[in-house]
């Protein structure tokens, strides 16, 4: 089979792992536009518990994201994924059979304990050739964004027929469907663990990346952005109910918002090509701020909520698409897995902070005050983005050290250094490190001028 096309094993792995992502993310996100309204039936209903139920999954996701990735290197990818799916299923069942808001919230928090994103990405790396890895990762990446928007539309419709607890029970069933996809859909019989530096976090790298002059700005930005979207969904469903729109029809608003916000995103992508990166970020944040501002200065109506949502999601969509790509590009060679793990932890922790802060604010103040807090957070985020600058477009390459060289490299540091120096001298190489533990060289290169065959020739790998 051609080196430029996916083989059967890679196609099956891409489809199976993307499906696992979709099923799992649907379970996490379908309840977000529903909880604030559907949970009114519980006697212990409170704004604080609503906020925790919406964003509570983010706390355990943030805490366990990096440890689960590290454990997948020790216990095996599939073992960690099975563990994460089991925790997710248990949390869904607890929430599904909950007779109080508190138990539902605890189930939601346990759902988030299944932090298997890193293990899934590492498994995808293990079963794919280096030449096809980017395609498989792209398929999985698209599935993540797709599942979020489908969940927003499906959640209100399903809630009308099976209720909030029915959605949680359906989520448990969906999580069980992931087990056969992992067991039989991903063939690891001929797989060898791929070098993990650009797929999994490494604890030794975490401290340095927290201080990276650009990455910390992106981490803070994604925390704020996900804090804002959680605040948004704690309140908007209640506004719609106050306008006598039943929960089963909320999808109509979300359909309009999501469809038209895609047009705003397209305009943003065009503008971003002609604007400095920091200005693009601030313009996106300004749109999100305008969405909140409209809801503060005007009495919410059907069309006002639609306009506010379009503005908010127009900015959100741009930042959500742009920031992960920037993290991937800016991360030092061999440290992409660590950088993405830190980024994901900030992302989920932002969802948690959004839930708890909006719940607390709504408990003691009116909704407008909560939205004013959101505007303050946006202003602070614009200050953080002042230090952002565009990253170079780079390609990441991982070169496995041949087994026949591994012993020599471990015994003779000079051989390793010679290879490093030779790789640094190749045209198009921007950054390169060697990891004798992973038995790999990690490179950041200019795709236009870098010659992979020459690089493999230097280390004695098959060209």
PEJOCOR-V413122 format. One record per residue. SS is DSSP state (hx for helix, st for strand, lp for the rest). OMEGA is omega in whole degrees, -180 to 180 (* if undefined). Layout:
SS:OMEGA / SS:OMEGA
This chain:
lp:-179 / lp:177 / lp:-176 / lp:179 / lp:178 / lp:174 / lp:-175 / hx:-180 / hx:-179 / hx:177 / hx:180 / hx:180 / hx:-179 / hx:-179 / hx:-177 / hx:-178 / hx:176 / hx:178 / hx:177 / hx:178 / hx:-178 / hx:-178 / hx:-179 / hx:-178 / hx:174 / hx:180 / hx:179 / hx:-168 / hx:-177 / lp:-176 / lp:-175 / lp:179 / lp:-172 / lp:-169 / hx:-173 / hx:-179 / hx:-173 / hx:-177 / hx:179 / hx:-178 / hx:-179 / lp:-179 / lp:-178 / lp:178 / lp:175 / lp:178 / hx:-179 / hx:180 / hx:175 / hx:179 / hx:179 / hx:180 / hx:179 / hx:-173 / hx:-174 / lp:179 / hx:-177 / hx:-179 / hx:-178 / hx:175 / hx:-178 / hx:-177 / hx:-170 / hx:-176 / hx:-178 / hx:178 / hx:179 / hx:177 / hx:179 / hx:-179 / hx:-179 / hx:175 / hx:-177 / hx:-175 / hx:-174 / lp:-176 / hx:-174 / hx:-180 / hx:180 / hx:179 / hx:177 / hx:178 / hx:-180 / hx:178 / hx:179 / hx:178 / hx:179 / hx:179 / hx:179 / hx:178 / hx:179 / hx:179 / hx:178 / hx:179 / hx:-178 / hx:-179 / lp:-177 / lp:175 / lp:177 / lp:178 / hx:-180 / hx:180 / hx:178 / hx:180 / hx:178 / hx:176 / hx:179 / hx:179 / hx:178 / hx:175 / hx:-177 / lp:-179 / lp:177 / lp:-175 / lp:-171 / lp:-177 / hx:-179 / hx:180 / hx:178 / hx:180 / hx:179 / hx:177 / hx:177 / hx:178 / hx:-177 / hx:-172 / lp:179 / lp:174 / lp:-179 / lp:-177 / lp:-177 / lp:-173 / hx:-179 / hx:180 / hx:-179 / hx:178 / hx:180 / hx:178 / hx:180 / hx:180 / hx:178 / hx:-178 / hx:-179 / hx:179 / hx:180 / hx:-176 / hx:-179 / hx:-176 / hx:175 / hx:-180 / hx:180 / hx:-179 / hx:-177 / hx:-174 / hx:-179 / hx:-180 / hx:180 / hx:-179 / hx:-180 / hx:-176 / hx:-176 / hx:177 / hx:-179 / hx:-179 / hx:175 / hx:177 / hx:179 / hx:179 / hx:175 / hx:178 / hx:177 / hx:178 / hx:179 / hx:179 / hx:177 / hx:178 / hx:-180 / hx:-177 / hx:178 / hx:177 / hx:178 / hx:-175 / hx:-175 / hx:-179 / hx:-179 / lp:-176 / lp:-179 / lp:-176 / lp:-180 / lp:-176 / lp:171 / lp:-178 / lp:179 / lp:173 / lp:-166 / lp:-173 / lp:179 / lp:179 / lp:-175 / lp:176 / lp:174 / lp:-175 / hx:-178 / hx:-177 / hx:-170 / hx:-176 / hx:-179 / hx:-179 / hx:176 / hx:-177 / lp:-179 / lp:-170 / lp:180 / lp:-175 / hx:-179 / hx:178 / hx:178 / hx:179 / hx:178 / hx:-179 / hx:-179 / hx:175 / hx:-179 / hx:-178 / hx:-180 / hx:170 / hx:-178 / hx:-177 / hx:176 / hx:176 / hx:-179 / hx:-175 / hx:171 / hx:-173 / hx:-173 / hx:178 / hx:178 / hx:175 / hx:-177 / hx:177 / hx:178 / hx:177 / lp:178 / lp:174 / lp:-179 / lp:-177 / hx:-178 / hx:-179 / hx:-179 / hx:180 / hx:180 / hx:177 / hx:-178 / hx:178 / hx:179 / hx:-177 / hx:-176 / hx:-179 / hx:-176 / hx:178 / hx:174 / hx:175 / hx:176 / hx:178 / hx:179 / hx:177 / hx:179 / hx:-179 / hx:178 / hx:-179 / hx:-176 / hx:178 / lp:-176 / lp:-179 / lp:171 / lp:-176 / hx:-179 / hx:179 / hx:178 / hx:179 / hx:-178 / hx:177 / hx:177 / hx:178 / hx:178 / hx:178 / hx:178 / hx:179 / hx:179 / hx:177 / hx:177 / hx:-177 / hx:179 / hx:-179 / hx:178 / hx:-171 / hx:-179 / lp:174 / lp:-175 / lp:173 / lp:-179 / hx:-175 / hx:177 / hx:178 / hx:177 / hx:-179 / hx:179 / hx:179 / hx:179 / hx:178 / hx:-178 / hx:-177 / hx:175 / hx:177 / hx:-179 / hx:-178 / hx:-179 / hx:-178 / hx:-179 / hx:179 / hx:-173 / hx:-171 / hx:179 / hx:179 / hx:178 / hx:178 / hx:-180 / hx:-178 / hx:-174 / hx:-177 / lp:177 / lp:178 / lp:179 / lp:-177 / lp:-180 / hx:179 / hx:179 / hx:-179 / hx:180 / hx:176 / hx:177 / hx:179 / hx:-179 / hx:179 / hx:176 / hx:-180 / hx:-178 / hx:179 / hx:175 / hx:177 / hx:178 / hx:-180 / hx:178 / hx:180 / hx:-176 / hx:-180 / hx:179 / hx:177 / hx:178 / hx:-179 / hx:-180 / hx:178 / hx:-174 / hx:-177 / lp:177 / lp:-175 / hx:-179 / hx:178 / hx:177 / hx:180 / hx:175 / hx:175 / hx:178 / hx:178 / hx:178 / hx:179 / hx:178 / hx:179 / hx:179 / hx:180 / hx:178 / hx:177 / hx:179 / hx:-176 / hx:-180 / hx:-179 / hx:-179 / lp:174 / lp:-175 / lp:177 / lp:176 / lp:175 / lp:-177 / lp:173 / st:178 / st:-179 / st:175 / st:179 / st:179 / st:178 / lp:-179 / lp:-179 / hx:-178 / hx:179 / hx:-170 / hx:-180 / hx:180 / hx:-179 / hx:178 / hx:-176 / hx:-174 / lp:180 / hx:-178 / hx:179 / hx:177 / hx:-179 / hx:179 / hx:178 / hx:180 / hx:-179 / hx:-179 / hx:179 / hx:179 / hx:-176 / hx:-179 / lp:176 / lp:176 / lp:-180 / st:-178 / st:-179 / st:179 / st:173 / st:176 / st:178 / st:-179 / lp:178 / lp:176 / lp:-174 / lp:-176 / st:167 / st:177 / st:-176 / st:164 / st:-171 / st:170 / lp:-174 / lp:-176 / lp:-174 / lp:-177 / lp:178 / lp:-177 / hx:-179 / hx:179 / hx:-179 / hx:179 / hx:179 / hx:-178 / hx:-177 / hx:178 / lp:178 / lp:178 / lp:179 / lp:*
